[in-house]
Amino acid sequence: MHERYSRLALFTPIGKKGVGHLRRSSVLVVGAGALGGPVLEILVRAGVGNIRLVDRDYVDWSNLQRQTLFNEQDARRMQPKAIAAYHYLSAVNRDVHIEPLVSDVTKDNVRDFIQGMDVIIDATDNFETRFLLNDAACEAGIPWIYGAVIGAYGASLTVMPGQTPCLVCLFGEEIPQQRETCDTTGVIAPASQMVASHQAAEALKLLTHNEASVRDTFVAFDLWKNEHVEMKVSHKRKPSCPACGDHPSYPYLSGQKGASTSVLCGRDTVQIRLRNVREWDLVSMAARVRSLDNEAVYNTHLLSFQVEGHRIVAFKDGRVLVHHTKDTATARRLCAKYLGM
């Protein structure tokens, strides 16, 4: 064990004491894909004692271009990502306790997922889950690390409840409409690897009690355009913030905001409705999905397209119907994947 972590111990800010802190730490990683994979591997190789991994998706052939924990056999078997990641990571470091959970993160289970964790890492692909994690982390006082990647663009932010602005302080209460997703625009592996490196470095700082070194900026970059920006955000913290302010209401955790799902009676269809959503830009959405379905139907009221054997109908008011399923988790996964919700 001494030899395994010797290079970490030689790094002065961590040292032998920090290695000990890592061995006693617990981390929640939500998502095992392009961001979660590299983050998980870094943390497992660093000897973080306990890792809880939550992912709702399965391995697809399109994942293999950038998602480092999976192989062709995983894609052929449509292995759940959490299980495939568990098998890979367990072979890397058998002394790390990894708890794989094949599950969606919702307001009903998020408190259970974060319980006992020292740090939460966002490796998701949608803002609803991020806002939910933000609420839960702020309520519990647990630091969490935001990450996002699309195309060659990436961004990261470390949120320390009670000390720094949270995601709602920066983005507002409403779910931003994502004009692009990885499945409509694409993504290059170097961008996801860089975001994951930022996230993992921040996690190591927090877990080894190097809080003074935690980055106090929102970092964003575009590797293709050779752009890199860091913005000071300390002044963005808002006393009126519903997640981290003086009188928090935790709107996503309480169910006041976010998406509600229901299976339509007598129909093989799930309805998803975003609460308090602004009107969607169906024109931009239609342009994206036509690369997936050139027979997509669009008018001023709705957008309808076929993907993965399901008909998805998005209405201007933020409501979505996912046909040919009664499984709400499947419906949510498809909406996150292709609509960015």
Rosetta blueprint (number, residue, H / E / L):
1 M L
2 H L
3 E L
4 R L
5 Y L
6 S H
7 R H
8 L H
9 A H
10 L H
11 F L
12 T L
13 P L
14 I L
15 G H
16 K H
17 K H
18 G H
19 V H
20 G H
21 H H
22 L H
23 R H
24 R L
25 S L
26 S E
27 V E
28 L E
29 V E
30 V E
31 G L
32 A L
33 G L
34 A L
35 L L
36 G H
37 G H
38 P H
39 V H
40 L H
41 E H
42 I H
43 L H
44 V H
45 R H
46 A L
47 G L
48 V L
49 G L
50 N E
51 I E
52 R E
53 L E
54 V E
55 D E
56 R L
57 D L
58 Y E
59 V L
60 D L
61 W H
62 S H
63 N H
64 L H
65 Q H
66 R L
67 Q L
68 T L
69 L L
70 F L
71 N L
72 E H
73 Q H
74 D H
75 A H
76 R H
77 R H
78 M L
79 Q L
80 P E
81 K H
82 A H
83 I H
84 A H
85 A H
86 Y H
87 H H
88 Y H
89 L H
90 S H
91 A H
92 V H
93 N L
94 R L
95 D L
96 V L
97 H E
98 I E
99 E E
100 P E
101 L E
102 V E
103 S L
104 D L
105 V L
106 T L
107 K L
108 D L
109 N L
110 V H
111 R H
112 D H
113 F H
114 I H
115 Q L
116 G L
117 M L
118 D L
119 V E
120 I E
121 I E
122 D E
123 A L
124 T L
125 D L
126 N L
127 F H
128 E H
129 T H
130 R H
131 F H
132 L H
133 L H
134 N H
135 D H
136 A H
137 A H
138 C H
139 E H
140 A H
141 G L
142 I L
143 P L
144 W E
145 I E
146 Y E
147 G E
148 A E
149 V E
150 I E
151 G E
152 A L
153 Y E
154 G E
155 A E
156 S E
157 L E
158 T E
159 V E
160 M L
161 P L
162 G L
163 Q L
164 T L
165 P L
166 C L
167 L H
168 V H
169 C H
170 L H
171 F H
172 G L
173 E L
174 E L
175 I L
176 P L
177 Q L
178 Q L
179 R L
180 E L
181 T L
182 C H
183 D H
184 T H
185 T H
186 G L
187 V E
188 I L
189 A H
190 P H
191 A H
192 S H
193 Q H
194 M H
195 V H
196 A H
197 S H
198 H H
199 Q H
200 A H
201 A H
202 E H
203 A H
204 L H
205 K H
206 L H
207 L H
208 T L
209 H L
210 N L
211 E H
212 A H
213 S H
214 V L
215 R L
216 D L
217 T E
218 F E
219 V E
220 A E
221 F E
222 D E
223 L L
224 W L
225 K L
226 N L
227 E E
228 H E
229 V E
230 E E
231 M E
232 K E
233 V L
234 S H
235 H H
236 K H
237 R L
238 K L
239 P L
240 S L
241 C L
242 P L
243 A L
244 C L
245 G L
246 D L
247 H L
248 P L
249 S L
250 Y L
251 P L
252 Y L
253 L L
254 S L
255 G L
256 Q L
257 K L
258 G E
259 A E
260 S E
261 T E
262 S E
263 V E
264 L L
265 C L
266 G L
267 R L
268 D L
269 T E
270 V E
271 Q E
272 I E
273 R E
274 L E
275 R E
276 N L
277 V L
278 R L
279 E L
280 W L
281 D L
282 L H
283 V H
284 S H
285 M H
286 A H
287 A H
288 R H
289 V H
290 R L
291 S L
292 L L
293 D L
294 N L
295 E L
296 A L
297 V E
298 Y E
299 N L
300 T L
301 H L
302 L E
303 L E
304 S E
305 F E
306 Q E
307 V E
308 E L
309 G L
310 H E
311 R E
312 I E
313 V E
314 A E
315 F E
316 K L
317 D L
318 G L
319 R E
320 V E
321 L E
322 V E
323 H E
324 H L
325 T L
326 K L
327 D L
328 T H
329 A H
330 T H
331 A H
332 R H
333 R H
334 L H
335 C H
336 A H
337 K H
338 Y H
339 L H
340 G L
341 M L
